[in-house]
Amino acid sequence: MPVESVGSPALWAGFTLFVIALLALDLGVVHRHAHIVSYREAAAWSMFWVSLALGFNLLVLHWFGSERALEFLTGYLIEKALSVDNIFVFLILLSYFKVPAALQHRVLFWGILGALVMRAIFIVAGAALLQRMHWIIYLFGAFLLLTGFRLLRSGDAHVDPERSPVYRLFHRFVPTVSDYRGGRFLVFENGRRYATPLLLVVAVLEATDLVFAVDSIPAIFAVTQDPFIVYTSNIFAILGLRALYFVLAGAMTKFHMLRIALGLILCLVGIKMLVVDVYRVPIMLSLGLVGTLLAAGVVGSLLWPREEVSATHGLRTPERTRTD
């Protein structure tokens, strides 16, 4: 049966304004000037976002009880786990487009801002579908199960930006200069406006995250169908994605078994959706299984390392030479 949302309109509005204020503070004050993000700075920000999410989790516990608090924590953990795959693809894309280190934070900020908007739309649409057509949950479950199996079979990610429809349409219809112009997305030259490669990178990142959202939103609805819990846990996970990128980017290839863990997690939540009307998996059991799989993926990667691969592993070398 559909779950009634615990969030009042005022709470929804207050949370959204709080997120907007955080983003404005991030871009307008803390990271106003483009610079290379150090590991220490990224780690501090990552701890800040995680602490903020856990602090909100305590508020959920106080306001709505332990059941909703556990749902938030499980949903947040699943989204964090799935964001590891996002980070790997982001690393490939930023390496492919040779984005200067000082501009990477700006690209990720606007890419993730667009992701937040898309996730909000997907969550509202998903909640409306489940409210009116409960059988949709079985389609979500089957889709996640299929996605999990594909992830288990596919191994490493193979990404070719030039095959992206967004990449092709952008090059066909948008006049673009060949080199980066600082942090600018558009320049005006010879009486005409041109896009810079920075705008193209953001467009490709947005298209990539759209694909990830199709996987992650159904996964959250496997944990809870409360739109407010789905929304807040998803948003907090995405807010910390940028800082997590700079923390993990240099070590992503070492955690090769995380993809196996992610595939198993997707299979787990898919099965949970398929049996929801027969057996409701306890939220504590879901949280324990997700945490165990993630820990096993990290520990297994460290115990059985593989040869280092380049950040652009899986990319087809472009035929033409790109200009920095």
C-alpha positions as a Python dict, from the first residue, in 0.01 Angstrom:
ca = {
    (1, 'M'): (0, 0, 0),
    (2, 'P'): (122, 354, -70),
    (3, 'V'): (287, 527, 224),
    (4, 'E'): (166, 870, 332),
    (5, 'S'): (444, 1126, 335),
    (6, 'V'): (561, 1249, 675),
    (7, 'G'): (674, 1580, 526),
    (8, 'S'): (436, 1875, 548),
    (9, 'P'): (444, 2142, 272),
    (10, 'A'): (631, 2372, 511),
    (11, 'L'): (892, 2104, 577),
    (12, 'W'): (938, 2038, 206),
    (13, 'A'): (981, 2409, 138),
    (14, 'G'): (1213, 2459, 434),
    (15, 'F'): (1438, 2170, 334),
    (16, 'T'): (1456, 2289, -28),
    (17, 'L'): (1546, 2644, 81),
    (18, 'F'): (1811, 2500, 313),
    (19, 'V'): (1969, 2308, 24),
    (20, 'I'): (1962, 2616, -201),
    (21, 'A'): (2133, 2818, 73),
    (22, 'L'): (2405, 2553, 107),
    (23, 'L'): (2467, 2552, -268),
    (24, 'A'): (2481, 2933, -279),
    (25, 'L'): (2731, 2933, 9),
    (26, 'D'): (2939, 2667, -167),
    (27, 'L'): (2964, 2840, -505),
    (28, 'G'): (2929, 3204, -404),
    (29, 'V'): (3155, 3214, -99),
    (30, 'V'): (3366, 2906, -27),
    (31, 'H'): (3453, 2818, -387),
    (32, 'R'): (3403, 3155, -549),
    (33, 'H'): (3743, 3142, -719),
    (34, 'A'): (3854, 2844, -928),
    (35, 'H'): (4133, 2646, -764),
    (36, 'I'): (4272, 2297, -739),
    (37, 'V'): (4087, 2110, -463),
    (38, 'S'): (4337, 1942, -231),
    (39, 'Y'): (4279, 1602, -73),
    (40, 'R'): (4258, 1762, 273),
    (41, 'E'): (3996, 2014, 159),
    (42, 'A'): (3793, 1744, -16),
    (43, 'A'): (3810, 1515, 289),
    (44, 'A'): (3695, 1798, 517),
    (45, 'W'): (3400, 1878, 289),
    (46, 'S'): (3313, 1510, 257),
    (47, 'M'): (3304, 1479, 637),
    (48, 'F'): (3090, 1793, 652),
    (49, 'W'): (2829, 1656, 411),
    (50, 'V'): (2819, 1316, 583),
    (51, 'S'): (2787, 1481, 925),
    (52, 'L'): (2508, 1702, 792),
    (53, 'A'): (2320, 1398, 661),
    (54, 'L'): (2361, 1210, 990),
    (55, 'G'): (2250, 1519, 1182),
    (56, 'F'): (1936, 1536, 969),
    (57, 'N'): (1887, 1164, 1032),
    (58, 'L'): (1870, 1244, 1404),
    (59, 'L'): (1604, 1505, 1332),
    (60, 'V'): (1405, 1246, 1137),
    (61, 'L'): (1436, 1013, 1436),
    (62, 'H'): (1311, 1285, 1669),
    (63, 'W'): (1026, 1398, 1442),
    (64, 'F'): (900, 1074, 1290),
    (65, 'G'): (1040, 781, 1488),
    (66, 'S'): (1292, 501, 1441),
    (67, 'E'): (1127, 338, 1138),
    (68, 'R'): (1154, 648, 921),
    (69, 'A'): (1504, 720, 1055),
    (70, 'L'): (1623, 371, 953),
    (71, 'E'): (1461, 415, 613),
    (72, 'F'): (1646, 744, 566),
    (73, 'L'): (1979, 590, 669),
    (74, 'T'): (1936, 285, 445),
    (75, 'G'): (1831, 500, 148),
    (76, 'Y'): (2122, 735, 205),
    (77, 'L'): (2367, 444, 223),
    (78, 'I'): (2233, 290, -98),
    (79, 'E'): (2259, 623, -280),
    (80, 'K'): (2613, 672, -152),
    (81, 'A'): (2702, 326, -277),
    (82, 'L'): (2556, 390, -620),
    (83, 'S'): (2735, 725, -638),
    (84, 'V'): (3067, 537, -647),
    (85, 'D'): (2977, 428, -999),
    (86, 'N'): (2895, 790, -1085),
    (87, 'I'): (3238, 895, -961),
    (88, 'F'): (3417, 644, -1180),
    (89, 'V'): (3234, 768, -1491),
    (90, 'F'): (3290, 1132, -1389),
    (91, 'L'): (3662, 1055, -1363),
    (92, 'I'): (3663, 910, -1712),
    (93, 'L'): (3474, 1205, -1861),
    (94, 'L'): (3686, 1475, -1695),
    (95, 'S'): (4003, 1294, -1804),
    (96, 'Y'): (3873, 1250, -2159),
    (97, 'F'): (3788, 1620, -2196),
    (98, 'K'): (4114, 1720, -2024),
    (99, 'V'): (3935, 1952, -1784),
    (100, 'P'): (4199, 2155, -1593),
    (101, 'A'): (4220, 2057, -1226),
    (102, 'A'): (4128, 2409, -1115),
    (103, 'L'): (3800, 2394, -1312),
    (104, 'Q'): (3686, 2046, -1211),
    (105, 'H'): (3502, 2166, -900),
    (106, 'R'): (3303, 2418, -1108),
    (107, 'V'): (3206, 2153, -1363),
    (108, 'L'): (3097, 1910, -1093),
    (109, 'F'): (2901, 2180, -909),
    (110, 'W'): (2682, 2264, -1208),
    (111, 'G'): (2657, 1900, -1310),
    (112, 'I'): (2536, 1802, -963),
    (113, 'L'): (2301, 2101, -942),
    (114, 'G'): (2129, 1972, -1255),
    (115, 'A'): (2127, 1624, -1102),
    (116, 'L'): (1943, 1755, -796),
    (117, 'V'): (1670, 1903, -1015),
    (118, 'M'): (1637, 1583, -1219),
    (119, 'R'): (1622, 1367, -906),
    (120, 'A'): (1345, 1585, -760),
    (121, 'I'): (1140, 1547, -1079),
    (122, 'F'): (1198, 1170, -1090),
    (123, 'I'): (1102, 1129, -724),
    (124, 'V'): (778, 1323, -763),
    (125, 'A'): (690, 1125, -1077),
    (126, 'G'): (781, 792, -916),
    (127, 'A'): (576, 865, -604),
    (128, 'A'): (276, 966, -817),
    (129, 'L'): (300, 645, -1021),
    (130, 'L'): (323, 425, -712),
    (131, 'Q'): (31, 611, -554),
    (132, 'R'): (-195, 545, -855),
    (133, 'M'): (-59, 217, -990),
    (134, 'H'): (89, -7, -720),
    (135, 'W'): (184, -272, -978),
    (136, 'I'): (455, -34, -1106),
    (137, 'I'): (664, -151, -812),
    (138, 'Y'): (704, -488, -985),
    (139, 'L'): (841, -318, -1296),
    (140, 'F'): (1086, -123, -1078),
    (141, 'G'): (1194, -445, -908),
    (142, 'A'): (1245, -633, -1234),
    (143, 'F'): (1438, -339, -1380),
    (144, 'L'): (1671, -322, -1079),
    (145, 'L'): (1725, -696, -1085),
    (146, 'L'): (1817, -681, -1454),
    (147, 'T'): (2044, -382, -1394),
    (148, 'G'): (2217, -564, -1109),
    (149, 'F'): (2283, -870, -1326),
    (150, 'R'): (2421, -650, -1602),
    (151, 'L'): (2652, -475, -1358),
    (152, 'L'): (2778, -810, -1229),
    (153, 'R'): (2848, -931, -1582),
    (154, 'S'): (2989, -612, -1731),
    (155, 'G'): (3299, -573, -1515),
    (156, 'D'): (3466, -236, -1566),
    (157, 'A'): (3282, 61, -1709),
    (158, 'H'): (3342, 134, -2077),
    (159, 'V'): (3251, 490, -2165),
    (160, 'D'): (3290, 662, -2500),
    (161, 'P'): (3176, 1026, -2476),
    (162, 'E'): (3177, 1066, -2855),
    (163, 'R'): (2894, 813, -2880),
    (164, 'S'): (2672, 1019, -2652),
    (165, 'P'): (2376, 1174, -2837),
    (166, 'V'): (2430, 1491, -2632),
    (167, 'Y'): (2791, 1511, -2749),
    (168, 'R'): (2689, 1473, -3114),
    (169, 'L'): (2399, 1718, -3097),
    (170, 'F'): (2614, 1973, -2915),
    (171, 'H'): (2887, 1962, -3179),
    (172, 'R'): (2633, 1978, -3459),
    (173, 'F'): (2423, 2270, -3339),
    (174, 'V'): (2632, 2470, -3088),
    (175, 'P'): (2927, 2678, -3213),
    (176, 'T'): (3217, 2595, -2981),
    (177, 'V'): (3570, 2726, -2936),
    (178, 'S'): (3843, 2463, -2914),
    (179, 'D'): (4004, 2563, -2585),
    (180, 'Y'): (3900, 2642, -2229),
    (181, 'R'): (3855, 3007, -2133),
    (182, 'G'): (3895, 2993, -1758),
    (183, 'G'): (3568, 2915, -1583),
    (184, 'R'): (3350, 3066, -1857),
    (185, 'F'): (3082, 2862, -2031),
    (186, 'L'): (3020, 3116, -2308),
    (187, 'V'): (3241, 3369, -2486),
    (188, 'F'): (3162, 3649, -2731),
    (189, 'E'): (3409, 3674, -3020),
    (190, 'N'): (3396, 3835, -3367),
    (191, 'G'): (3038, 3945, -3312),
    (192, 'R'): (2921, 3592, -3231),
    (193, 'R'): (2857, 3393, -2913),
    (194, 'Y'): (3040, 3062, -2869),
    (195, 'A'): (3026, 2786, -2611),
    (196, 'T'): (3346, 2669, -2445),
    (197, 'P'): (3434, 2300, -2391),
    (198, 'L'): (3335, 2354, -2027),
    (199, 'L'): (2968, 2382, -2127),
    (200, 'L'): (2995, 2063, -2332),
    (201, 'V'): (3140, 1874, -2035),
    (202, 'V'): (2852, 1987, -1810),
    (203, 'A'): (2598, 1881, -2075),
    (204, 'V'): (2753, 1534, -2103),
    (205, 'L'): (2766, 1501, -1723),
    (206, 'E'): (2395, 1588, -1700),
    (207, 'A'): (2307, 1326, -1962),
    (208, 'T'): (2517, 1069, -1778),
    (209, 'D'): (2349, 1141, -1446),
    (210, 'L'): (2009, 1106, -1609),
    (211, 'V'): (2099, 743, -1677),
    (212, 'F'): (2215, 693, -1318),
    (213, 'A'): (1892, 848, -1185),
    (214, 'V'): (1689, 585, -1371),
    (215, 'D'): (1868, 320, -1161),
    (216, 'S'): (1893, 495, -827),
    (217, 'I'): (1541, 633, -783),
    (218, 'P'): (1368, 291, -805),
    (219, 'A'): (1632, 159, -563),
    (220, 'I'): (1529, 419, -303),
    (221, 'F'): (1161, 333, -346),
    (222, 'A'): (1253, -26, -255),
    (223, 'V'): (1348, 104, 90),
    (224, 'T'): (1055, 339, 147),
    (225, 'Q'): (771, 487, -54),
    (226, 'D'): (756, 799, 161),
    (227, 'P'): (839, 1079, -87),
    (228, 'F'): (994, 1304, 178),
    (229, 'I'): (1234, 1034, 302),
    (230, 'V'): (1318, 939, -58),
    (231, 'Y'): (1379, 1303, -150),
    (232, 'T'): (1591, 1401, 149),
    (233, 'S'): (1810, 1089, 155),
    (234, 'N'): (1872, 1118, -219),
    (235, 'I'): (1953, 1488, -203),
    (236, 'F'): (2198, 1448, 86),
    (237, 'A'): (2379, 1168, -100),
    (238, 'I'): (2410, 1380, -415),
    (239, 'L'): (2525, 1689, -223),
    (240, 'G'): (2829, 1499, -97),
    (241, 'L'): (2910, 1347, -435),
    (242, 'R'): (3138, 1630, -549),
    (243, 'A'): (3360, 1619, -239),
    (244, 'L'): (3366, 1239, -252),
    (245, 'Y'): (3492, 1260, -610),
    (246, 'F'): (3804, 1451, -506),
    (247, 'V'): (3861, 1213, -214),
    (248, 'L'): (3829, 892, -417),
    (249, 'A'): (3935, 997, -768),
    (250, 'G'): (4296, 893, -720),
    (251, 'A'): (4208, 556, -571),
    (252, 'M'): (3898, 457, -768),
    (253, 'T'): (4071, 179, -962),
    (254, 'K'): (4180, 12, -638),
    (255, 'F'): (3821, -62, -532),
    (256, 'H'): (3747, -290, -826),
    (257, 'M'): (3522, -522, -622),
    (258, 'L'): (3281, -241, -536),
    (259, 'R'): (3110, -294, -871),
    (260, 'I'): (3030, -650, -763),
    (261, 'A'): (2892, -517, -434),
    (262, 'L'): (2681, -258, -619),
    (263, 'G'): (2544, -524, -853),
    (264, 'L'): (2444, -741, -557),
    (265, 'I'): (2283, -443, -382),
    (266, 'L'): (2071, -367, -689),
    (267, 'C'): (1969, -733, -710),
    (268, 'L'): (1882, -725, -340),
    (269, 'V'): (1656, -419, -365),
    (270, 'G'): (1503, -554, -685),
    (271, 'I'): (1405, -878, -511),
    (272, 'K'): (1273, -678, -215),
    (273, 'M'): (1040, -491, -450),
    (274, 'L'): (921, -807, -623),
    (275, 'V'): (821, -977, -296),
    (276, 'V'): (687, -666, -120),
    (277, 'D'): (326, -792, -118),
    (278, 'V'): (428, -1136, 8),
    (279, 'Y'): (701, -1054, 259),
    (280, 'R'): (823, -717, 380),
    (281, 'V'): (1196, -735, 441),
    (282, 'P'): (1272, -570, 779),
    (283, 'I'): (1449, -238, 738),
    (284, 'M'): (1722, -342, 983),
    (285, 'L'): (1797, -648, 770),
    (286, 'S'): (1815, -432, 455),
    (287, 'L'): (2051, -187, 625),
    (288, 'G'): (2272, -469, 753),
    (289, 'L'): (2294, -641, 414),
    (290, 'V'): (2377, -318, 229),
    (291, 'G'): (2646, -226, 483),
    (292, 'T'): (2793, -577, 475),
    (293, 'L'): (2811, -587, 95),
    (294, 'L'): (2980, -246, 78),
    (295, 'A'): (3233, -342, 347),
    (296, 'A'): (3304, -671, 168),
    (297, 'G'): (3363, -485, -159),
    (298, 'V'): (3613, -247, 1),
    (299, 'V'): (3795, -512, 206),
    (300, 'G'): (3803, -759, -84),
    (301, 'S'): (3953, -494, -313),
    (302, 'L'): (4230, -425, -62),
    (303, 'L'): (4303, -794, 7),
    (304, 'W'): (4304, -895, -359),
    (305, 'P'): (4433, -593, -552),
    (306, 'R'): (4472, -593, -926),
    (307, 'E'): (4706, -412, -1159),
    (308, 'E'): (4662, -36, -1178),
    (309, 'V'): (4472, 90, -1480),
    (310, 'S'): (4455, 439, -1619),
    (311, 'A'): (4168, 676, -1540),
    (312, 'T'): (4056, 654, -1900),
    (313, 'H'): (4034, 274, -1891),
    (314, 'G'): (3778, 151, -2139),
    (315, 'L'): (3784, 460, -2359),
    (316, 'R'): (3830, 427, -2729),
    (317, 'T'): (4112, 657, -2836),
    (318, 'P'): (3962, 934, -3051),
    (319, 'E'): (4085, 949, -3407),
    (320, 'R'): (4147, 1320, -3403),
    (321, 'T'): (4378, 1511, -3171),
    (322, 'R'): (4197, 1719, -2910),
    (323, 'T'): (4308, 2068, -2821),
    (324, 'D'): (4353, 2160, -2455),
}
